[in-house]
Amino acid sequence: MSDSKTTWGAAPALAIAAVLAAPLAHADTGAQRFAGLDYEPMMDVSDDPVRTRVNKFRVETEDGKHRFGIRGRLMTDYAFVQDPFTSTDDEDADDGDLARYGTIIRRARLGALGVMYDNWEWQLEVDFRDDEVRFANAYMAYLFDNGRLAVGHFKEPFSLESSTSSRRISFIERAAPVDAYRPSRQIGLMYETLVPDYYAAIGAFGGDGVARDRDVTEGYSLAARASFAPVFDAEQDLWSHLGVSANYRANAHEWDRSGGDQKEYESVRMRTRLGTRAVDGRMIGENDMENVKDFTTVALEGGFGVGPFSVQGEYIRQDLNRDSNSEDFVDEDVTSMTSEGYYVQTSYFLTGETRNYRPFSGDFGATRIQSPLSAGGRGAWEVLARFATADSYEHHNREDRQKLDHYTLGLNWYPEDDIVLKLNVMYVDAQRGEDGFGDGRKDWDSMVYAARFQFEF
């Protein structure tokens, strides 16, 4: 007994090390120790043959019923405003405080995705933006023969440009009316088709992202989108696209019981900036809209491509209804507001590639490079042009009426399939305030230069 105590007291570190090292030396004994307990860290790994892909990491069982993958993207932006004091309607610009140039991490996303039991698809992706961590996609879906039913946090189905991933859009930012008026990601339930020739989706969504505020009665939305390809020939690199989207949203609100049962609605934000986020300047939506009880947004979509040439465009209209019975309703003359806009853009690959239009999802996939840098080639070169306009001149506050015309020329270089450098030269022409050219209206115009380096894995 004394010898045992002496041994433990003389060398406690050696004794502890021996205990910790035992499972490493005899790995089987660790698993057997918890056999029958279904203890997750020690669960057996099945001996099913497994296949692994390193580039865009994927692991799957030989029968394909179980898959797991990791993906991510990083976008680093730089922008320069030629005349920051006269180029935006932002109050900081009026005071001479708007930054002339800036550099940001626009998106830094990391996610995992996979399939379970052949029919259950899942994804969990977070976005490390600024000093915050936000959910991007977080959902599970059941796969049917010709579609899928998804529940979780993801995009509401709307618009060709909005549905296309930020990894695949042609310019640094989406066109002004799409950026301003499109719905955001929400928690919801959606069914969408998975068939070769067309796309259709319908869903119901909650009201305020993933943040919890139990004092607020969250709103809801009903969303639908449909598109098809009147002409599509993959072998001839020929495609066309027609689509329509619709979204109805009832706004979130709180109840004010002090002066009777009255609703206090959450402010509605519909905004777009300078065509880049690296410098600020809210060209549409500097101030939020108040007392909005519900609104409807529709989009008409069109596109065409043949070989290296493509063109696409959309028209978006948004009708907002205000609650004149709200306690803080001020302007009784403005009970409804309409915002609208459209864009047209075109692109041409100087090196012969084509945009990867996908009829089954009504959006664009990855462009495949014919001569990547890693194979001794020069990559792919794409030139672009876009005109976009957004009109939010119907506003309950006359000083916050806004219009925007946005012209962009772009040059993209794809050295590899998963890497792209984007350069955008933009001319911004915006107005804010009352009608007419008196003291109540302000006009701005300026050049904006922006660049992005992005890669994905």
C-alpha positions, 0 to 999 in steps of 0.5 A, a space after each residue: 500500500 505504501 509503495 503504491 502511494 509512493 509511486 503515485 506521489 513521486 511521479 504524478 505526471 508520468 501516471 497521468 500521461 500513461 492513462 491518456 496514452 493508453 487509448 492511443 496505443 490501443 485504439 480498439 479498446 477505446 471504442 469497445 469501452 463504449 460499445 452499445 452506448 451510441 456515444 457519438 465521438 466513438 461511433 464506428 466508421 463503416 467500411 463502405 468504400 469511399 470516394 474523395 475529390 480534393 478540388 472542391 472537396 467532396 467525400 461520398 460513399 460508393 453508392 452515392 447515398 451519402 455525400 459531404 463537402 466543404 465550400 467557401 468564397 472570398 471576395 476582396 474589393 477596392 473602390 475609388 470615388 472621383 468626387 465624393 462630395 457631389 456624387 451621392 445623396 448620403 448625409 455624410 457626403 453633404 457634410 464632406 465626410 464621405 470617404 474617397 476610397 476604401 478596401 473591404 472584404 465583401 464576402 468571406 463564406 464558409 459552408 458545408 453541404 451534403 446528401 444523407 440517405 440518398 434523398 435528404 439534402 442539407 447545407 450550412 453556410 455562414 458569412 463572415 462580414 465586417 465584425 459579424 457572423 451571419 447565416 447565408 444558407 442553413 436548410 434541409 430539403 427532401 429530394 423528390 423525383 422532379 423537385 425538392 421541398 426545403 425548410 430553413 434559411 435561404 433566398 426567396 425565389 425572385 429574379 434572374 439576377 438575384 437567383 444567380 449566386 454572387 460567385 456567378 454575377 457578371 459585375 461586382 454588384 447586382 444591378 441597382 433595381 435588383 439590389 434595391 428591391 429584391 427580397 432577402 434571405 428568410 426562414 421559410 418553406 419552399 418547393 422548387 422543381 428539378 427538371 431539365 427544361 424549366 424552373 418553378 418555385 413557390 414558398 412561404 417565409 417568415 419576417 425578420 431573418 434569424 434574429 430573435 425579438 419576441 416583442 415583434 410580431 414577425 411578418 410573412 411573405 408569399 413568393 413564386 418564380 417561374 422561368 423557361 428556355 424557349 430556345 436551348 441548345 447546349 452543343 451550339 452554345 445557344 440559349 434564351 430565358 423568359 421568367 416572371 417573379 412575384 413576392 407579397 410581404 406583410 410587414 412585421 409590427 409591434 402592438 401599442 396598447 397605450 392608446 388603443 390597439 395600434 400597430 407600430 410597423 418595422 421600418 422598410 429598407 429598400 436601398 442600393 449604393 454606388 455599385 460597390 460596397 467598398 465606399 458608402 453612399 446610399 443612392 436609393 433608400 438613404 432613409 427607410 420607409 415608415 408605416 408600411 403595412 405590406 408591399 408587393 414586388 414583381 419582376 419580368 426576366 429575359 435573356 439570350 446568348 449565342 456563343 461568347 455573346 449574351 444579353 439579359 435584362 429585368 423590369 422590377 416594380 414594387 407597390 407599398 401600402 401604408 397604414 394611415 391608422 398608425 399612431 405616428 402616421 404623418 403625411 395623410 396624402 401618401 398612403 401608397 408608393 410605387 418604386 420601379 426600375 430596370 436594367 439591360 446588360 451585355 457581355 462578350 468573351 474575347 477568348 470564346 467562352 460562353 455563360 453557363 445558363 441553366 434552364 433547370 434553375 433559371 440562373 447561371 452556373 460557373 463559366 468553364 475556362 478553355 485555356 486556364 493559366 495552370 495549363 499554360 493558357 491565358 485564361 478567359 477575358 470578358 468585356 461587359 456593359 450595363 445600364 440600370 435605373 431605379 426610381 424611388 421618387 414616390 416617398 412619404 418624405 419629400 426630401 427622401 425622393 430619389 432616382 438613379 441612373 447607373 452606367 457600368 463598363 466591366 472587364 473580367 479576367 478568369 485565370 482559372 475556373 474558380 478565380 476571377 478579377 473584376 474591374 468596373 468603371 461606373 458613371 452615377 447620375 442621381 437626384 434627391 428631393 422635391 420635383 423641380 430644380 429649386 433649392 429642394 432638389 439636389 443633383 449629383 453625378 460622378 465616376 466610380 472605379 471598383 475592383 474585385 479579386 475573388 476565389 472559391 473552393 
